[in-house]
Every structure is written in C-alpha cells, then in structure tokens.
Amino acid sequence: MKKTLVVTIILGLSCLFSGQAMAEIRLDGYFIARDTCEAVHSFRNYSNPGAIRLTVDSAYELLAKNKAEASHYRIRVKNASPSERWVSVDCGIALTDCREQGVVVTPVPPVDPDEPPTPVQGPSYLLAMSWQPAFCQTHQQKIECQTQTVDRYDASHFTLHGLWPQPQNNIYCSVSNNQKRLDERKMWDQLPALAITEETYGNLIETMPGVASYLHRHEWIKHGTCYSTTPEEYFKESIMLADQLNTSVLRDYFVANIGKNVEVSEIRAKFDEAFGEGASSKLKVHCADGMISELWINLTGEVENHTPLSSLLENAEQAAAGCQNGIIDPVGF
C-alpha cells in the first residue's frame, strides 16, 4: 500500500516557498498536492510511465525546480517507476525551510511490528479495450479489418486488446529469448500455439478479432505470462472483464452514437453510470485521427471468474486525462 505524508498547515502563519535561482535548482522540502495532476517522467515529451497521478493533500519529497521562474518541480513519488517525476507548479505548493514558520509536515510513523500488517489491495492491471472500426481505419491491411462487416460482433461491441499486469515493465515472464525476439519482431504466427479450451477459444475469436493476426499469441507471451501460469485462465478472465463492459450502458451509448462526434466527458458520465461514481477517474480514452480508438482502464485487486469490474476500479490508480472528443467510427474504410 502506498505510504503518504500527513500535512498540517497552521493558519495565519506563512512558509518560505521555493525561491529564485538558476536553471535546474536543487530544493529541499516538500511538495503538497492540491490536485490529482499527472506526475510525468519528462515534461518535454510528456511521458508518464505507469500513468502516475498525485493524491490531493499528500506531501512528496521536493528535489528541484526546472528554473528560477519555475514551470515544474521535480519530486519523488514512492512506488512509481521511475520514482523521480515532474509536476506543474500549478498542481500544489512547494514548501522549503518550513519548520520554523508554522507548517509541520509529519511523516506517517513507522509500522509497529506487533501490529497486524495493513491488507494489501492486490495486483494492478490495465485493461485495454478497442473500438474495432476505428482500429481498422488505421490498420486496413489486417485480415480482421478486411473481413469486418456491419453485422459482426466487433462492429458494435468493444474488443479485447489485452489485460496488462502493471507496472508496464512487468512483461515477458519466464519467456525464452527466442520467443521474445519473435514477439518483438511481430512474427506472431511463429509463436507457439496456445493450450486453450474450445469454448474459451470460440469466445476469444469473437471478443478479440485480432486472433486472425495471432494477437492472442502476442498478448500471452508479453503480458499473460506475468498474469497466470496458463493461457486458459488469462483469456477466460480477460473475456469476463470485457463482457462486463460490453453489457453496460457505455456500450449502448457507443452504439447509439455511431458516426457521431462525442465528448469524452459524456463517455465518462456513462462509465460512472455503469460502474459507480468516480469510476471514470480510472479511465483513459485514447483517440486516433479524430476517432475514439481505445479505452484504457486501471484495475486493482484479485481477478476471479466472476469478479465485478466495479470492485476492481475502487482502489485502482487514477488515469491520465486522454483526449477530449472524437468520432465513434462505423464499419468501413
């Protein structure tokens, strides 16, 4: 479980905020988050491994600012990889040399060895679901796209891209170098066939049309091997989660708005309606060429055969904002 810092601000007193100096100025203090801003690894290309966001009113170790008239602070986010991140100065308050000026930043006390440990929330995953017509607009050479029709399942339902154990570098578990090399070169047809029951394989063909391009072999080798000991369990539980999305009001909303440009705020509202208030804070909507292309959903907890998606969303990490609007693309190039 993440450890945070308890922040007490004594009213009526002031604290010395980070001062002026030269570019990349080292600081010693704390950054108090006032919003759930992204904590990026690089604010120039806006990369954010692990989709890390700050927790409101938590204190983070303050390391530096990018220049005298700072636009970003460098902080340390425990349990993030990498842990050193940049945040916008607008996201909170930088505090230095505060102890004599009325602000007390108190770390959480050490755990008493005689007390029972705090329950672990469980492993974390990212569930990636595609809107297949939009995917096919940008991958027209794929056989599953060349054969797509208006009456096929993936014309009106979300399709499974993958269920990815987190953090994002948790990949290729106990995989041979040869299989990894084949996967990275996208020679997926040469990866080993998977031991999956006929029932699960039939469901997978429907839910993951990329099976036609051996996407399922790639997903198992890269991600599934870090999820389970068997591809049967990995895909059966992935399909179970995908089915919950496809039987929700969000899927109904997409179908009712095929061909229209929609606001992501409306998608988030439907996601909350389907899975509970605040669930959409764990959702990132991706767009490509002006189209809604994928939903990335952060999940935390043990996944079993009938685990509700809503329960896996409760303790999940907040997601990055994503795009603002896009077309729900119909079938056809």
C-alpha positions in Angstrom: 0.0 0.0 0.0 1.3 3.5 -0.8 2.7 5.5 2.1 1.7 9.1 2.1 2.6 12.1 4.3 0.2 13.8 6.6 0.2 17.6 6.1 -0.8 20.1 8.8 -0.9 23.8 7.8 -1.2 26.2 10.8 -3.4 29.1 9.7 -2.2 32.6 10.0 1.4 31.7 9.5 3.5 31.7 6.3 6.0 29.3 4.9 9.0 30.1 2.6 8.1 28.9 -0.8 10.8 27.8 -3.3 12.9 30.8 -4.2 14.8 32.1 -7.2 18.0 30.6 -8.5 19.5 29.2 -11.7 18.1 26.5 -14.0 17.6 23.0 -12.6 17.8 24.3 -9.0 18.1 21.7 -6.2 15.5 22.1 -3.4 15.0 20.5 0.0 11.4 20.3 1.3 8.0 19.0 0.3 5.5 19.5 -2.4 1.9 19.5 -1.2 -0.5 18.3 -3.9 -3.7 20.3 -4.4 -5.0 18.4 -7.4 -4.7 14.9 -8.9 -2.2 16.1 -11.5 -0.1 13.8 -13.6 3.5 13.2 -12.4 5.5 12.8 -15.6 8.9 11.4 -16.2 9.6 14.1 -18.8 7.5 17.2 -19.1 9.1 18.0 -22.5 7.6 14.9 -24.2 5.0 14.4 -21.5 5.9 10.7 -20.9 4.2 9.2 -17.8 5.2 5.6 -17.2 2.6 3.9 -15.1 0.1 6.8 -15.6 1.0 8.2 -12.2 -1.1 11.0 -10.6 -0.7 12.8 -7.3 -3.0 12.3 -4.3 -4.7 15.5 -3.0 -3.2 16.9 0.3 -0.4 14.4 0.2 3.2 15.6 0.6 6.0 14.5 -1.7 9.7 14.9 -1.3 10.8 18.0 -3.2 14.0 17.7 -5.2 14.4 20.6 -7.6 12.7 23.1 -9.9 13.4 23.4 -13.6 14.5 27.1 -13.5 14.3 30.2 -11.4 10.8 31.2 -12.7 9.8 27.6 -12.4 7.1 25.9 -14.5 7.7 22.4 -13.0 9.0 20.9 -9.8 10.9 17.6 -9.6 9.6 15.4 -6.8 9.9 11.8 -5.6 6.8 9.6 -5.9 7.3 6.4 -3.9 6.3 3.2 -5.6 6.4 4.8 -9.0 8.9 3.6 -11.6 10.9 5.7 -12.1 10.3 7.5 -8.8 11.5 10.9 -9.7 8.8 12.9 -11.5 8.0 16.4 -12.7 4.7 18.2 -11.8 3.4 21.5 -12.8 3.8 24.3 -10.3 0.1 24.9 -10.5 -0.6 21.5 -9.1 0.2 22.4 -5.5 2.5 24.2 -3.1 6.3 23.9 -2.8 7.5 24.2 0.8 11.1 24.7 1.9 12.5 25.5 5.4 9.0 25.3 6.9 9.5 24.1 10.4 10.1 27.5 12.0 7.3 29.2 10.0 4.2 27.4 11.1 3.9 24.5 8.7 4.5 21.0 10.0 5.0 18.1 7.6 4.7 14.9 9.6 5.7 11.6 8.0 3.5 8.6 8.8 5.0 6.9 11.8 6.9 3.6 11.3 4.8 0.4 11.4 4.6 -1.2 14.8 6.0 -4.8 14.3 3.4 -6.1 16.8 0.5 -4.7 14.8 -1.1 -6.7 12.0 0.0 -5.6 8.6 -2.3 -3.4 6.5 -4.1 -5.5 4.0 -2.6 -5.3 0.5 -5.1 -4.1 -2.1 -3.8 -6.6 -4.7 -2.1 -6.6 -8.0 -2.8 -3.9 -10.6 -3.7 -4.2 -14.3 -4.5 -2.2 -17.3 -7.5 -3.4 -19.3 -7.2 -2.2 -22.9 -10.4 -2.3 -25.0 -10.6 -1.2 -28.6 -13.3 0.2 -30.8 -12.6 -2.0 -33.7 -13.9 0.1 -36.6 -11.5 2.9 -35.6 -8.6 0.5 -35.2 -9.3 -0.8 -38.7 -9.3 2.7 -40.2 -5.6 2.8 -39.3 -4.8 -0.9 -39.8 -6.6 -1.6 -43.1 -4.1 -4.3 -44.1 -5.1 -6.5 -41.1 -7.1 -9.6 -42.1 -9.6 -9.0 -39.3 -10.2 -5.5 -40.7 -10.5 -6.6 -44.3 -13.2 -9.1 -43.3 -15.1 -6.8 -40.9 -18.8 -6.5 -41.6 -21.6 -4.3 -40.1 -23.3 -7.4 -38.6 -20.2 -8.9 -37.0 -19.8 -8.7 -33.2 -16.9 -6.3 -33.3 -18.9 -3.7 -35.3 -21.0 -2.8 -32.3 -19.0 -4.1 -29.3 -15.7 -3.2 -27.6 -12.9 -5.7 -28.5 -10.2 -7.0 -26.2 -6.8 -5.6 -26.9 -5.2 -7.0 -23.7 -5.1 -7.3 -20.0 -1.7 -6.0 -18.9 -0.2 -6.6 -15.4 1.4 -3.4 -14.0 3.8 -1.7 -13.8 4.3 -1.6 -17.5 7.7 -3.2 -17.3 6.1 -6.4 -15.9 6.4 -8.3 -19.2 7.8 -11.5 -20.7 7.8 -13.5 -17.5 9.8 -16.8 -17.9 9.8 -16.3 -21.7 12.7 -17.6 -23.8 14.9 -15.2 -25.6 13.9 -16.7 -28.9 10.1 -16.3 -28.2 10.8 -12.7 -27.0 12.7 -12.0 -30.2 9.9 -13.3 -32.4 7.3 -11.3 -30.5 9.3 -8.1 -30.7 9.7 -8.6 -34.4 5.9 -9.1 -34.7 6.4 -12.6 -36.1 3.5 -13.7 -34.0 2.5 -16.6 -36.3 5.7 -18.3 -35.4 5.0 -18.2 -31.6 3.8 -21.4 -30.0 0.1 -22.4 -30.3 -1.8 -21.8 -27.0 -3.5 -24.5 -24.9 -7.0 -23.1 -24.7 -10.3 -24.9 -24.4 -12.6 -24.9 -27.4 -15.2 -22.8 -25.5 -12.7 -20.2 -24.5 -11.1 -20.1 -28.0 -14.6 -19.6 -29.5 -15.3 -16.7 -27.2 -11.9 -15.2 -27.8 -12.3 -15.2 -31.6 -15.5 -13.1 -31.0 -14.1 -10.8 -28.3 -10.6 -10.4 -29.9 -10.9 -10.4 -33.7 -7.1 -9.9 -33.7 -6.8 -13.6 -33.2 -6.8 -13.7 -37.0 -3.5 -11.9 -36.9 -2.2 -14.0 -33.9 -2.7 -11.1 -31.5 -3.6 -13.6 -28.8 -0.2 -15.3 -29.0 1.5 -11.9 -28.7 -0.7 -10.9 -25.7 0.0 -14.2 -23.9 3.8 -14.1 -24.4 4.2 -10.4 -23.5 1.6 -9.9 -20.8 -0.2 -13.1 -20.0 2.9 -14.9 -18.8 3.1 -12.3 -16.0 -0.6 -12.8 -15.1 -1.1 -16.6 -14.9 0.5 -19.9 -15.4 -2.0 -20.9 -18.1 -3.4 -19.0 -21.2 -6.8 -20.6 -20.4 -7.1 -18.6 -17.1 -5.6 -15.4 -18.6 -8.0 -15.3 -21.5 -11.1 -16.6 -19.7 -10.8 -13.9 -17.1 -9.9 -11.2 -19.7 -13.0 -12.1 -21.7 -15.1 -12.0 -18.4 -14.0 -8.4 -17.8 -14.6 -7.4 -21.5 -18.1 -8.9 -21.3 -19.0 -6.6 -18.4 -18.0 -3.6 -20.5 -20.0 -4.9 -23.4 -23.2 -5.4 -21.4 -23.0 -1.9 -19.9 -24.8 1.4 -20.7 -21.4 2.6 -22.0 -21.6 0.1 -24.9 -25.2 1.1 -25.5 -24.1 4.8 -25.7 -21.4 4.0 -28.2 -23.9 2.0 -30.5 -26.5 4.8 -30.3 -23.8 7.4 -31.4 -22.0 5.5 -34.2 -20.9 8.0 -36.8 -21.2 11.0 -34.4 -18.5 13.1 -32.7 -18.9 12.8 -28.9 -17.3 14.5 -25.9 -15.2 12.3 -23.7 -17.0 13.9 -20.7 -20.1 12.1 -21.9 -18.2 8.8 -22.1 -17.0 9.3 -18.6 -20.5 10.0 -17.3 -21.7 6.7 -18.9 -18.8 4.9 -17.4 -19.7 6.2 -13.9 -23.3 5.2 -14.5 -22.2 1.7 -15.4 -19.6 1.1 -12.7 -20.1 3.6 -9.9 -19.5 7.2 -9.0 -15.9 8.2 -9.6 -15.1 5.1 -11.7 -14.3 7.2 -14.7 -11.2 8.7 -12.9 -9.6 5.3 -13.6 -10.4 5.5 -17.3 -8.2 7.0 -20.1 -9.8 7.5 -23.5 -7.5 7.3 -26.5 -8.2 8.9 -29.9 -6.5 8.3 -33.3 -7.1 10.5 -36.3 -10.1 12.2 -34.7 -11.7 8.8 -33.7 -12.3 7.2 -30.3 -9.9 4.3 -30.6 -9.3 2.7 -27.2 -10.4 2.7 -23.6 -7.6 2.1 -21.0 -9.0 1.1 -17.7 -6.9 0.8 -14.5 -7.8 -2.0 -12.2 -6.5 -3.2 -8.8 -7.4 -6.4 -7.0 -7.5 -10.2 -7.4 -9.4 -11.2 -10.5 -11.5 -14.4 -10.3 -14.1 -15.9 -12.6 -16.9 -13.6 -11.6 -15.1 -10.5 -10.1 -17.2 -7.3 -10.7 -15.4 -4.7 -12.7 -16.7 -2.1 -10.3 -14.8 -3.7 -7.4 -11.5 -3.7 -9.3 -12.0 0.0 -10.1 -12.4 1.1 -6.4 -8.8 1.0 -5.4 -7.2 1.4 -8.8 -4.8 4.2 -9.7 -6.2 7.3 -11.3 -5.7 7.5 -15.1 -4.3 10.3 -17.3 -6.9 12.6 -18.9 -6.6 11.3 -22.5 -8.3 13.0 -25.5 -11.3 15.3 -25.2 -13.6 14.2 -28.1 -13.8 12.0 -31.1 -15.9 10.2 -33.7 -17.4 6.8 -32.9 -16.4 5.3 -36.2 -18.7 3.0 -38.2 -17.5 -0.1 -40.1 -15.9 0.6 -43.4 -12.8 2.4 -44.7 
